Amino acid sequence: MVNTGMQLISFTCAVTGWIMAIAVTALPQWKVSAFIGSNILTSEIKWEGIWMNCIYQTTGHMQCKTYDSMLALPPDIQAARALMCLAIFMGWLSCTVSCCGMKCTTCAGDDRQAKAGIALSGGVLFILTGLCVLIPVSWTANTVIQDFYNPNVPVMYKRELGQAIYLGWAAAVILMISGAVLSSTCPLMERGGRYRRGYIGRSFANSPATFIREDRTIYTFTSRHPIYIQVCVFGL
C-alpha cells in the first residue's frame, strides 16, 4: 500500500515536471536583456528563446519574431531545440509506460515481475527525460554567463539568465527525482508470480496446523488458542 502511494506521488510529480518542460520549450525567456553600463533603457526588455525573440515594452505591448534561418543559429540553440523536443517525446513515452507498470492499474494482469519491470523502465525514462532538459538549459546558462563576463562582447549584446532557465532546472530535478523514486518502488528482486486466491485455515487449540504451498513447501505449527489464518499463495 505504501509503494502504491509512493508510485502515485512520484508519477504525479513526474507529469508535473514534464508539463514544466513543455512550458520551458515554448517560453522565449531563455535570455533577457542585461541592464548594465550605458544600457539602462528599461522601457523595453528583449527576450531570446530557442524558437523566437521578443521585445516587451512597459506599456504591455509585445512583439515576437521567429528565427529566419535554423543553420544560422548558434550551436547551443540548435542543440536546445533537438534535446527539448526529444525530452517532450520521452516524457510522453515515460507517462505511458509508467501507467502500465503502476500497481493501481490492471495492465499486464497480476504478473508482479512484469509490472515491476515496466515501472522500472518508466522511471528510467523519466530520468533520461530530466537529463534531456538539464543539458540544454545548463549549456545555454553557461553561454550566457561566459558572454556576460567576456569584455569583448558589447554591452548591448550581453544577456542574463531568463525565467525559462530556472524553470528548466526545476523541471529537470523534479523529473530525475521522481523517476528515481518510481524505479525504487518496484524492485525486481522481489519474488514475482501471479496472485492466486488465498484460503482460510483454522487451527484448534493445542493441535498442529499444516499448510502446503503449491511449491510443496510445508508449514506446520501449533497454537494454544483457536485462530483463523488466511494464507495467500503465489504461483512461482
MISEFI-742658 format. One line per 3 residues: their letters; for each residue x, y, z of C-alpha. Coordinates in nm, 2 decimals. Last residue first. Layout:
BEGIN
A> X/Y/Z; ...;
This chain:
BEGIN
LGF> 0.62/-1.94/-0.89; 0.25/-1.92/-0.81; 0.17/-1.71/-0.51;
VCV> -0.04/-1.83/-0.22; -0.21/-1.60/0.03; -0.28/-1.77/0.36;
QIY> -0.55/-1.65/0.60; -0.52/-1.79/0.95; -0.81/-1.84/1.19;
IPH> -0.72/-1.89/1.55; -0.82/-2.13/1.83; -0.58/-2.08/2.12;
RST> -0.27/-2.27/2.23; -0.13/-2.27/1.87; 0.07/-2.54/1.70;
FTY> 0.28/-2.50/1.38; 0.33/-2.68/1.05; 0.43/-2.52/0.71;
ITR> 0.50/-2.75/0.42; 0.67/-2.62/0.10; 0.54/-2.82/-0.20;
DER> 0.58/-2.53/-0.44; 0.20/-2.51/-0.45; 0.20/-2.44/-0.08;
IFT> 0.11/-2.69/0.19; -0.04/-2.57/0.52; -0.03/-2.78/0.84;
APS> -0.19/-2.70/1.17; -0.10/-2.88/1.48; -0.35/-2.91/1.76;
NAF> -0.31/-2.75/2.10; -0.62/-2.53/2.05; -0.77/-2.57/1.70;
SRG> -0.61/-2.42/1.40; -0.84/-2.30/1.12; -0.72/-2.24/0.76;
IYG> -0.86/-1.97/0.54; -0.77/-1.97/0.17; -0.59/-1.74/-0.07;
RRY> -0.68/-1.69/-0.43; -0.38/-1.68/-0.66; -0.16/-1.39/-0.75;
RGG> 0.07/-1.45/-1.03; 0.45/-1.46/-0.98; 0.73/-1.24/-0.86;
REM> 0.97/-1.26/-0.57; 1.10/-0.91/-0.52; 1.45/-0.87/-0.67;
LPC> 1.29/-0.67/-0.95; 1.24/-0.38/-0.71; 0.93/-0.17/-0.79;
TSS> 0.92/0.13/-0.56; 1.28/0.22/-0.64; 1.21/0.30/-1.01;
LVA> 0.93/0.55/-0.92; 1.16/0.72/-0.67; 1.44/0.75/-0.92;
GSI> 1.20/0.88/-1.19; 1.05/1.13/-0.95; 1.40/1.26/-0.86;
MLI> 1.50/1.29/-1.22; 1.18/1.46/-1.34; 1.17/1.70/-1.05;
VAA> 1.53/1.80/-1.09; 1.49/1.85/-1.47; 1.17/2.06/-1.42;
AWG> 1.34/2.28/-1.16; 1.64/2.34/-1.39; 1.41/2.42/-1.68;
LYI> 1.21/2.67/-1.47; 1.53/2.84/-1.38; 1.63/2.87/-1.74;
AQG> 1.29/2.97/-1.85; 1.29/3.27/-1.62; 1.58/3.43/-1.80;
LER> 1.95/3.42/-1.73; 2.12/3.75/-1.83; 2.22/3.89/-2.17;
KYM> 2.51/4.10/-2.30; 2.46/4.22/-2.66; 2.42/4.59/-2.57;
VPV> 2.73/4.57/-2.36; 2.95/4.47/-2.65; 3.12/4.13/-2.61;
NPN> 3.50/4.15/-2.60; 3.50/4.20/-2.22; 3.35/3.85/-2.17;
YFD> 3.18/3.84/-1.83; 2.83/3.84/-1.98; 2.93/3.62/-2.27;
QIV> 3.05/3.35/-2.04; 2.74/3.37/-1.82; 2.51/3.35/-2.12;
TNA> 2.69/3.05/-2.27; 2.69/2.87/-1.94; 2.32/2.92/-1.90;
TWS> 2.26/2.79/-2.25; 2.45/2.48/-2.18; 2.27/2.43/-1.84;
VPI> 1.93/2.45/-2.01; 2.04/2.24/-2.30; 2.17/1.96/-2.07;
LVC> 1.91/1.96/-1.79; 1.61/1.90/-2.02; 1.75/1.59/-2.18;
LGT> 1.88/1.48/-1.84; 1.53/1.51/-1.70; 1.39/1.30/-1.98;
LIF> 1.66/1.03/-1.91; 1.54/1.02/-1.55; 1.18/0.99/-1.67;
LVG> 1.28/0.70/-1.90; 1.45/0.53/-1.61; 1.13/0.55/-1.41;
GSL> 0.92/0.42/-1.69; 1.15/0.12/-1.74; 1.13/0.04/-1.37;
AIG> 0.75/0.05/-1.38; 0.76/-0.19/-1.68; 0.99/-0.43/-1.50;
AKA> 0.79/-0.42/-1.18; 0.47/-0.48/-1.38; 0.63/-0.79/-1.54;
QRD> 0.75/-0.92/-1.20; 0.41/-0.87/-1.05; 0.22/-1.06/-1.31;
DGA> -0.14/-0.99/-1.20; -0.26/-0.86/-1.54; 0.00/-0.68/-1.75;
CTT> -0.22/-0.36/-1.73; -0.47/-0.36/-1.44; -0.36/-0.03/-1.29;
CKM> -0.30/0.05/-0.92; 0.03/-0.13/-0.91; 0.19/0.10/-1.17;
GCC> 0.36/-0.06/-1.47; 0.11/0.04/-1.74; 0.09/0.39/-1.62;
SVT> 0.47/0.41/-1.61; 0.50/0.31/-1.98; 0.25/0.58/-2.10;
CSL> 0.40/0.86/-1.88; 0.75/0.77/-1.99; 0.66/0.78/-2.36;
WGM> 0.51/1.13/-2.31; 0.82/1.24/-2.13; 1.04/1.08/-2.40;
FIA> 0.86/1.29/-2.67; 0.89/1.61/-2.47; 1.25/1.54/-2.39;
LCM> 1.33/1.48/-2.75; 1.18/1.81/-2.84; 1.39/1.97/-2.57;
LAR> 1.70/1.80/-2.69; 1.67/1.90/-3.06; 1.58/2.26/-2.99;
AAQ> 1.84/2.30/-2.72; 2.11/2.16/-2.95; 2.02/2.42/-3.21;
IDP> 2.02/2.70/-2.95; 2.35/2.59/-2.81; 2.51/2.56/-3.15;
PLA> 2.44/2.92/-3.25; 2.16/2.98/-3.51; 2.25/3.05/-3.87;
LMS> 2.15/2.69/-3.97; 1.80/2.74/-3.85; 1.74/3.05/-4.06;
DYT> 1.46/3.30/-4.01; 1.42/3.29/-3.63; 1.07/3.37/-3.52;
KCQ> 0.97/3.72/-3.44; 0.79/3.85/-3.13; 0.63/4.19/-3.05;
MHG> 0.50/4.26/-2.70; 0.29/4.56/-2.59; 0.23/4.59/-2.22;
TTQ> 0.32/4.96/-2.20; 0.64/4.86/-2.04; 0.76/4.71/-2.37;
YIC> 0.84/4.35/-2.44; 1.06/4.27/-2.74; 1.06/3.91/-2.84;
NMW> 1.30/3.65/-2.99; 1.18/3.33/-3.13; 1.22/2.95/-3.13;
IGE> 1.50/2.88/-2.88; 1.42/3.18/-2.67; 1.55/3.54/-2.66;
WKI> 1.38/3.81/-2.47; 1.45/4.18/-2.50; 1.30/4.42/-2.25;
EST> 1.17/4.77/-2.33; 1.13/5.09/-2.13; 1.43/4.99/-1.92;
LIN> 1.69/5.17/-2.13; 1.99/5.14/-1.90; 2.24/5.01/-2.15;
SGI> 2.51/5.26/-2.07; 2.67/5.02/-1.81; 2.44/4.74/-1.72;
FAS> 2.08/4.65/-1.79; 2.11/4.29/-1.91; 1.84/4.20/-2.15;
VKW> 1.69/3.85/-2.12; 1.79/3.50/-2.23; 1.58/3.19/-2.20;
QPL> 1.26/3.39/-2.18; 1.10/3.29/-2.51; 0.88/3.02/-2.35;
ATV> 0.77/2.72/-2.56; 1.04/2.47/-2.46; 1.02/2.58/-2.10;
AIA> 0.65/2.53/-2.10; 0.69/2.17/-2.23; 0.95/2.10/-1.96;
MIW> 0.71/2.23/-1.70; 0.45/1.98/-1.83; 0.71/1.70/-1.79;
GTV> 0.79/1.81/-1.44; 0.42/1.80/-1.35; 0.40/1.45/-1.50;
ACT> 0.70/1.34/-1.29; 0.54/1.49/-0.97; 0.22/1.30/-1.04;
FSI> 0.41/0.98/-1.11; 0.62/1.02/-0.79; 0.30/1.07/-0.58;
LQM> 0.11/0.78/-0.74; 0.41/0.55/-0.71; 0.47/0.65/-0.35;
GTN> 0.11/0.57/-0.27; 0.13/0.23/-0.43; 0.46/0.16/-0.25;
VM> 0.29/0.23/0.08; 0.00/0.00/0.00;
